[in-house]
Amino acid sequence: MTEDNKQDTSFPSGGSRTEYIGAKVTVEQKQYIRRLAAECGMTVSSYVLARAFNYRPKARLTARQEAVMETLIGCRSDLVNYTSALRGMNPEKRRQMFNSYPFMLEWLKELGRLAERVTDVLDKVRFSNRLPDGTRNGEDREDEP
């Protein structure tokens, strides 16, 4: 979880959410809140609770964004495979391939850094939205009609 998604507030863990808080809203406001919660893959109850504790839930990926993520996963896999194959080669053969051993070593380092950056991006979009510690209720279900 990134620092943007969490306020430094600790809550007693354990127990279940049994209390109800209601708020009067317009039909449009209710639709808007439900849409925001759905975009984040959360129930309205969980979304409102998360926002009340200053969490900023992430919206779920669109179909296009998921396709881009799959492409990134493929690219990362290819880079890791290329790096592994080149590291496993005989140094003389690598020298023949690249004609410059220092260039080759720098190129491998860059590939490694690129793979790490791609991994960081993928990790950031994979984690689901979370509620503050101590506020989860086993299986969170929608409480309102």
One Martini backbone bead per residue (centre of mass of N, CA, C, O) as a GRO file, in nm:
protein
  145
    1MET     BB    1   0.097   0.035   0.021
    2THR     BB    2   0.064   0.357  -0.011
    3GLU     BB    3   0.080   0.669   0.127
    4ASP     BB    4  -0.176   0.780  -0.030
    5ASN     BB    5  -0.376   0.542   0.106
    6LYS     BB    6  -0.258   0.629   0.405
    7GLN     BB    7  -0.317   0.690   0.728
    8ASP     BB    8  -0.166   0.747   1.045
    9THR     BB    9  -0.382   0.509   1.181
   10SER     BB   10  -0.481   0.339   1.465
   11PHE     BB   11  -0.658   0.034   1.524
   12PRO     BB   12  -0.831  -0.186   1.671
   13SER     BB   13  -0.824  -0.509   1.650
   14GLY     BB   14  -1.089  -0.670   1.574
   15GLY     BB   15  -1.380  -0.746   1.549
   16SER     BB   16  -1.698  -0.621   1.445
   17ARG     BB   17  -1.916  -0.475   1.231
   18THR     BB   18  -2.233  -0.346   1.385
   19GLU     BB   19  -2.260  -0.058   1.315
   20TYR     BB   20  -2.472   0.219   1.214
   21ILE     BB   21  -2.447   0.467   0.950
   22GLY     BB   22  -2.625   0.748   0.840
   23ALA     BB   23  -2.725   0.934   0.534
   24LYS     BB   24  -2.845   1.203   0.373
   25VAL     BB   25  -2.927   1.185   0.023
   26THR     BB   26  -2.932   1.209  -0.291
   27VAL     BB   27  -2.977   1.037  -0.568
   28GLU     BB   28  -2.719   1.141  -0.707
   29GLN     BB   29  -2.524   1.088  -0.471
   30LYS     BB   30  -2.572   0.785  -0.451
   31GLN     BB   31  -2.481   0.717  -0.737
   32TYR     BB   32  -2.199   0.834  -0.711
   33ILE     BB   33  -2.099   0.660  -0.475
   34ARG     BB   34  -2.150   0.387  -0.612
   35ARG     BB   35  -1.961   0.437  -0.851
   36LEU     BB   36  -1.700   0.476  -0.692
   37ALA     BB   37  -1.705   0.201  -0.553
   38ALA     BB   38  -1.713   0.028  -0.812
   39GLU     BB   39  -1.444   0.137  -0.933
   40CYS     BB   40  -1.295   0.003  -0.662
   41GLY     BB   41  -1.432  -0.271  -0.569
   42MET     BB   42  -1.656  -0.170  -0.361
   43THR     BB   43  -1.843  -0.105  -0.116
   44VAL     BB   44  -2.006   0.147   0.020
   45SER     BB   45  -1.922   0.098   0.309
   46SER     BB   46  -1.615   0.070   0.257
   47TYR     BB   47  -1.573   0.337   0.110
   48VAL     BB   48  -1.673   0.534   0.329
   49LEU     BB   49  -1.481   0.435   0.548
   50ALA     BB   50  -1.220   0.494   0.403
   51ARG     BB   51  -1.274   0.802   0.361
   52ALA     BB   52  -1.312   0.874   0.666
   53PHE     BB   53  -0.990   0.770   0.698
   54ASN     BB   54  -0.831   0.897   0.441
   55TYR     BB   55  -0.866   0.717   0.214
   56ARG     BB   56  -0.756   0.633  -0.139
   57PRO     BB   57  -0.904   0.469  -0.351
   58LYS     BB   58  -0.866   0.269  -0.621
   59ALA     BB   59  -0.926   0.230  -0.930
   60ARG     BB   60  -1.006   0.022  -1.148
   61LEU     BB   61  -0.935  -0.128  -1.426
   62THR     BB   62  -0.959  -0.111  -1.738
   63ALA     BB   63  -0.952  -0.288  -2.017
   64ARG     BB   64  -0.713  -0.130  -2.135
   65GLN     BB   65  -0.531  -0.139  -1.882
   66GLU     BB   66  -0.517  -0.448  -1.869
   67ALA     BB   67  -0.378  -0.481  -2.143
   68VAL     BB   68  -0.127  -0.319  -2.066
   69MET     BB   69  -0.046  -0.496  -1.829
   70GLU     BB   70  -0.004  -0.754  -1.994
   71THR     BB   71   0.221  -0.633  -2.163
   72LEU     BB   72   0.412  -0.571  -1.930
   73ILE     BB   73   0.442  -0.860  -1.838
   74GLY     BB   74   0.567  -0.960  -2.103
   75CYS     BB   75   0.811  -0.770  -2.104
   76ARG     BB   76   0.933  -0.857  -1.840
   77SER     BB   77   0.973  -1.150  -1.914
   78ASP     BB   78   1.161  -1.101  -2.153
   79LEU     BB   79   1.382  -0.951  -1.999
   80VAL     BB   80   1.449  -1.177  -1.804
   81ASN     BB   81   1.523  -1.386  -2.020
   82TYR     BB   82   1.752  -1.229  -2.156
   83THR     BB   83   1.925  -1.188  -1.909
   84SER     BB   84   1.964  -1.486  -1.840
   85ALA     BB   85   2.088  -1.576  -2.109
   86LEU     BB   86   2.333  -1.380  -2.105
   87ARG     BB   87   2.452  -1.470  -1.830
   88GLY     BB   88   2.490  -1.781  -1.937
   89MET     BB   89   2.702  -1.697  -2.114
   90ASN     BB   90   2.980  -1.683  -2.259
   91PRO     BB   91   3.191  -1.422  -2.255
   92GLU     BB   92   3.290  -1.453  -2.549
   93LYS     BB   93   3.015  -1.458  -2.684
   94ARG     BB   94   2.921  -1.185  -2.584
   95ARG     BB   95   3.148  -1.027  -2.717
   96GLN     BB   96   3.070  -1.103  -3.003
   97MET     BB   97   2.785  -0.980  -2.998
   98PHE     BB   98   2.889  -0.674  -2.886
   99ASN     BB   99   3.213  -0.597  -2.905
  100SER     BB  100   3.157  -0.497  -2.590
  101TYR     BB  101   3.185  -0.563  -2.271
  102PRO     BB  102   3.103  -0.298  -2.120
  103PHE     BB  103   2.839  -0.265  -2.274
  104MET     BB  104   2.711  -0.529  -2.185
  105LEU     BB  105   2.706  -0.477  -1.882
  106GLU     BB  106   2.537  -0.217  -1.896
  107TRP     BB  107   2.297  -0.345  -2.040
  108LEU     BB  108   2.222  -0.542  -1.813
  109LYS     BB  109   2.170  -0.330  -1.598
  110GLU     BB  110   1.942  -0.187  -1.750
  111LEU     BB  111   1.753  -0.427  -1.768
  112GLY     BB  112   1.722  -0.461  -1.463
  113ARG     BB  113   1.602  -0.179  -1.407
  114LEU     BB  114   1.360  -0.207  -1.594
  115ALA     BB  115   1.233  -0.452  -1.456
  116GLU     BB  116   1.191  -0.308  -1.183
  117ARG     BB  117   1.003  -0.085  -1.284
  118VAL     BB  118   0.783  -0.266  -1.395
  119THR     BB  119   0.726  -0.409  -1.127
  120ASP     BB  120   0.636  -0.159  -0.970
  121VAL     BB  121   0.391  -0.096  -1.145
  122LEU     BB  122   0.246  -0.367  -1.109
  123ASP     BB  123   0.223  -0.359  -0.797
  124LYS     BB  124   0.045  -0.100  -0.777
  125VAL     BB  125  -0.208  -0.233  -0.949
  126ARG     BB  126  -0.265  -0.510  -0.785
  127PHE     BB  127  -0.358  -0.391  -0.534
  128SER     BB  128  -0.598  -0.373  -0.321
  129ASN     BB  129  -0.823  -0.232  -0.145
  130ARG     BB  130  -0.811  -0.086   0.184
  131LEU     BB  131  -0.866  -0.092   0.511
  132PRO     BB  132  -0.836  -0.005   0.804
  133ASP     BB  133  -0.717  -0.113   1.071
  134GLY     BB  134  -0.993  -0.264   1.245
  135THR     BB  135  -1.245  -0.243   1.004
  136ARG     BB  136  -1.283  -0.519   0.933
  137ASN     BB  137  -1.549  -0.777   0.825
  138GLY     BB  138  -1.443  -1.012   0.693
  139GLU     BB  139  -1.706  -1.024   0.495
  140ASP     BB  140  -1.775  -0.779   0.287
  141ARG     BB  141  -2.092  -0.636   0.274
  142GLU     BB  142  -2.373  -0.508   0.176
  143ASP     BB  143  -2.594  -0.312   0.391
  144GLU     BB  144  -2.763  -0.185   0.174
  145PRO     BB  145  -3.039  -0.173  -0.053
   0.00000   0.00000   0.00000
